């Protein structure tokens, strides 16, 4: 019983060089993904009504700049 909220961060590697890295940050509530940042797309995308509203706001705010830096800080640093 209760609610389940999680953030899943992934680095996906499609080649051996650092240019082939993709950073994905997924936000999940009760096993349903409601918003995702993908470094290949370069912005947040919402999948539910709340996710769409958050994506619109986060793409205009400081959250987007933070996510854009995560590819370098989180993925490439650990590669």
Backbone torsions as a table, in degrees:
resi	resn	phi	psi	omega
1	UNK	NA	152.1	179.8
2	UNK	112.0	-166.9	-176.2
3	UNK	-113.1	153.7	-178.8
4	UNK	-126.5	117.7	-179.0
5	UNK	-127.5	131.4	179.5
6	UNK	-148.8	157.8	173.2
7	UNK	-120.5	128.5	-179.3
8	UNK	-115.0	120.0	179.2
9	UNK	-110.7	130.7	-177.3
10	UNK	-133.1	145.1	167.8
11	UNK	-115.7	119.0	179.9
12	UNK	-107.9	130.2	-177.0
13	UNK	-109.1	122.3	179.3
14	UNK	-107.4	-5.8	176.9
15	UNK	-154.7	175.4	-178.1
16	UNK	-81.2	-19.8	178.9
17	UNK	-88.0	165.7	-175.1
18	UNK	-73.9	-10.4	179.1
19	UNK	-74.7	-19.1	-177.2
20	UNK	-94.2	24.0	-178.4
21	UNK	-98.2	138.4	177.1
22	UNK	-124.8	130.6	178.0
23	UNK	-104.4	129.5	179.8
24	UNK	-127.9	129.5	179.2
25	UNK	-122.3	107.9	-175.7
26	UNK	-108.1	138.0	177.2
27	UNK	-112.1	124.2	-172.6
28	UNK	-125.8	135.0	174.5
29	UNK	-128.5	123.6	-178.2
30	UNK	49.6	48.5	175.2
31	UNK	68.0	14.0	176.9
32	UNK	-118.7	119.8	177.4
33	UNK	-71.4	126.2	-177.7
34	UNK	-110.9	-19.4	177.3
35	UNK	-155.3	149.4	-179.2
36	UNK	-146.2	138.4	167.7
37	UNK	-104.8	132.6	177.4
38	UNK	-127.9	124.2	-176.7
39	UNK	-65.3	-26.2	177.4
40	UNK	-69.4	-40.2	177.8
41	UNK	-76.1	-36.8	177.0
42	UNK	84.5	16.0	178.7
43	UNK	-160.2	172.0	174.9
44	UNK	-81.3	145.1	174.9
45	UNK	-128.6	129.2	179.4
46	UNK	-95.4	145.6	-178.9
47	UNK	-116.5	-8.5	176.1
48	UNK	-129.6	175.7	179.3
49	UNK	-59.2	-46.8	177.6
50	UNK	-64.6	-42.0	179.8
51	UNK	-61.6	-39.6	178.3
52	UNK	-64.5	-43.2	178.5
53	UNK	-63.2	-44.7	178.9
54	UNK	-64.6	-41.6	-179.5
55	UNK	-60.1	-44.1	179.1
56	UNK	-60.1	-44.5	-179.2
57	UNK	-70.6	-45.7	-176.2
58	UNK	-68.7	-30.5	178.2
59	UNK	-70.8	-18.2	178.7
60	UNK	-99.4	-10.6	-173.5
61	UNK	-108.0	-171.5	-177.9
62	UNK	-69.1	-16.4	179.7
63	UNK	-59.9	-37.0	-178.4
64	UNK	-65.4	-43.0	179.5
65	UNK	-62.4	-38.1	178.3
66	UNK	-63.3	-47.7	-179.2
67	UNK	-63.7	-39.2	179.7
68	UNK	-62.0	-30.4	178.1
69	UNK	-79.6	-16.0	-177.2
70	UNK	-68.8	-27.7	177.5
71	UNK	-59.1	-45.8	178.8
72	UNK	-71.4	-49.9	-173.2
73	UNK	-70.4	-44.8	-171.9
74	UNK	-92.3	-46.1	-173.7
75	UNK	-87.4	-58.3	-174.1
76	UNK	-66.0	-34.2	178.8
77	UNK	-62.5	-37.8	-177.8
78	UNK	-90.4	-4.5	180.0
79	UNK	-72.6	NA	NA
